[in-house]
């Protein structure tokens, strides 16, 4: 779980860099980032089934697509479009939090909502810092966001182990 969320942090930041710097690898990096939801859903599938895993995959994919779109629109100076995308991005985070709170009673909806909103705030701060060429702040926001995602991974793991006490994760 920690590795998957570490990858979420790393590939998100690499995508932000590729978009803001107009790097030739933008499509490849974005494609790799978009593999992360399916990888996370694969962990959930044996426990929660195909329907839950599929819904989680869809929600996380939307989360990442909206994030990339927000960076692209911000870079292009499309403030009205960026504002609408940001609104949709936060609504998607709330939907993810609610969904997770529904499938595992050990994950509170409000706790999930706070973590997801903090995650978005930190990703946004990374992107804004990168767009403003404030690399030191971008790195600091990444470090903070990485720690948050690792805490989230631990929260997911703890909830799964409480909900499924006999579950032994595959190594």
C-alpha positions as CSV (number, residue, x, y, z in Angstrom):
1,X,0.0,0.0,0.0
2,X,2.8,2.4,0.9
3,X,4.6,1.7,-2.4
4,X,1.4,2.5,-4.4
5,X,0.8,5.8,-2.7
6,X,4.5,6.6,-2.9
7,X,4.2,6.1,-6.6
8,X,1.1,8.3,-6.6
9,X,3.1,11.1,-5.1
10,X,6.2,10.6,-7.3
11,X,4.4,10.3,-10.7
12,X,2.1,13.2,-9.9
13,X,5.1,15.4,-9.3
14,X,6.8,14.1,-12.4
15,X,3.7,14.9,-14.4
16,X,3.6,18.4,-12.9
17,X,7.2,18.9,-14.0
18,X,6.6,17.5,-17.5
19,X,3.6,19.7,-18.0
20,X,5.0,22.9,-16.6
21,X,8.3,22.5,-18.4
22,X,6.8,21.3,-21.7
23,X,9.0,18.2,-21.6
24,X,8.9,15.7,-24.5
25,X,8.0,13.0,-22.0
26,X,4.7,14.6,-20.9
27,X,2.5,12.0,-22.6
28,X,4.6,9.0,-21.4
29,X,4.8,10.3,-17.8
30,X,1.1,11.1,-17.7
31,X,0.3,7.6,-19.0
32,X,2.4,6.1,-16.3
33,X,0.7,8.2,-13.7
34,X,-2.7,7.0,-14.9
35,X,-1.6,3.3,-14.3
36,X,-1.6,4.1,-10.6
37,X,-5.4,3.9,-10.1
38,X,-5.5,0.4,-11.6
39,X,-2.6,-0.7,-9.4
40,X,-4.4,0.6,-6.3
41,X,-7.7,-1.0,-7.4
42,X,-5.9,-4.3,-7.8
43,X,-5.2,-4.3,-4.1
44,X,-8.8,-3.6,-3.3
45,X,-10.3,-6.2,-5.7
46,X,-9.7,-9.4,-3.7
47,X,-11.2,-7.9,-0.6
48,X,-14.0,-5.7,-2.0
49,X,-14.8,-7.3,-5.4
50,X,-14.8,-6.1,-9.0
51,X,-17.5,-3.5,-8.6
52,X,-15.8,-1.6,-5.7
53,X,-12.3,-1.9,-7.4
54,X,-13.7,-0.6,-10.7
55,X,-15.4,2.4,-9.0
56,X,-12.2,3.2,-7.1
57,X,-10.2,3.0,-10.3
58,X,-12.6,5.3,-12.0
59,X,-12.6,7.9,-9.1
60,X,-8.8,7.9,-8.8
61,X,-8.4,8.1,-12.6
62,X,-10.7,11.2,-12.6
63,X,-8.7,12.6,-9.7
64,X,-5.4,12.4,-11.7
65,X,-6.9,13.5,-15.0
66,X,-8.4,16.6,-13.4
67,X,-5.1,17.4,-11.6
68,X,-3.2,17.3,-14.9
69,X,-5.9,19.3,-16.6
70,X,-5.7,21.9,-13.8
71,X,-2.0,22.3,-14.3
72,X,-2.3,22.6,-18.1
73,X,-5.0,25.2,-17.8
74,X,-3.1,27.2,-15.1
75,X,0.0,27.1,-17.3
76,X,-2.0,28.4,-20.2
77,X,-3.5,31.2,-18.1
78,X,-7.0,29.9,-18.6
79,X,-8.2,31.1,-15.2
80,X,-11.9,30.5,-15.6
81,X,-11.4,27.0,-16.9
82,X,-8.8,26.3,-14.2
83,X,-11.3,27.5,-11.5
84,X,-14.0,25.1,-12.8
85,X,-11.6,22.2,-13.0
86,X,-10.4,22.9,-9.5
87,X,-14.0,22.9,-8.3
88,X,-14.6,19.5,-10.0
89,X,-11.3,18.2,-8.6
90,X,-12.3,19.0,-5.0
91,X,-15.8,17.5,-5.6
92,X,-14.1,14.3,-6.9
93,X,-12.0,14.2,-3.7
94,X,-15.1,14.5,-1.6
95,X,-16.6,11.7,-3.6
96,X,-13.5,9.5,-3.1
97,X,-13.7,10.1,0.6
98,X,-17.4,9.2,0.8
99,X,-16.8,6.1,-1.2
100,X,-14.0,4.9,1.0
101,X,-16.0,5.7,4.1
102,X,-18.8,3.5,2.7
103,X,-16.7,0.4,2.0
104,X,-14.8,0.3,5.3
105,X,-16.4,1.3,8.6
106,X,-12.9,1.9,10.0
107,X,-12.3,4.8,7.6
108,X,-14.4,7.8,8.7
109,X,-15.8,9.9,5.9
110,X,-14.8,13.1,7.6
111,X,-11.3,11.8,8.3
112,X,-11.0,10.7,4.6
113,X,-12.3,14.0,3.5
114,X,-9.7,16.0,5.5
115,X,-6.9,13.8,4.2
116,X,-8.0,14.0,0.6
117,X,-8.5,17.8,0.8
118,X,-5.1,18.2,2.3
119,X,-3.6,16.0,-0.4
120,X,-5.2,18.3,-3.1
121,X,-4.0,21.4,-1.3
122,X,-0.4,20.1,-1.3
123,X,-0.5,19.0,-4.9
124,X,-1.9,22.4,-5.9
125,X,0.9,24.1,-3.9
126,X,3.5,21.9,-5.7
127,X,2.1,22.9,-9.1
128,X,1.8,26.6,-8.2
129,X,5.4,26.6,-6.9
130,X,6.6,24.9,-10.1
131,X,4.7,27.3,-12.3
132,X,6.3,30.2,-10.4
133,X,9.7,28.6,-10.6
134,X,9.9,28.5,-6.8
135,X,11.6,25.1,-6.8
136,X,12.5,25.0,-3.1
137,X,8.8,25.5,-2.1
138,X,7.7,22.9,-4.6
139,X,10.1,20.4,-3.1
140,X,9.0,21.2,0.4
141,X,5.3,20.8,-0.6
142,X,6.2,17.5,-2.3
143,X,7.9,16.2,0.9
144,X,4.9,17.2,3.0
145,X,2.5,15.6,0.5
146,X,4.6,12.4,0.4
147,X,4.4,12.1,4.2
148,X,0.6,12.6,4.0
149,X,0.2,9.9,1.4
150,X,2.2,7.5,3.4
151,X,0.0,8.2,6.5
152,X,-3.0,7.7,4.2
153,X,-1.5,4.3,3.0
154,X,-1.1,3.3,6.7
155,X,-4.7,4.3,7.4
156,X,-5.9,2.2,4.5
157,X,-3.9,-0.7,5.6
158,X,-5.0,-0.5,9.3
159,X,-8.7,-0.3,8.2
160,X,-8.3,-3.3,5.9
161,X,-6.7,-5.4,8.6
162,X,-9.4,-4.4,11.1
163,X,-12.2,-5.2,8.6
164,X,-10.6,-8.4,7.4
165,X,-8.7,-9.7,10.5
166,X,-7.6,-13.0,8.8
167,X,-6.3,-11.3,5.7
168,X,-2.7,-11.8,4.9
169,X,-1.4,-9.5,2.2
170,X,0.5,-11.2,-0.7
171,X,4.2,-10.3,-0.7
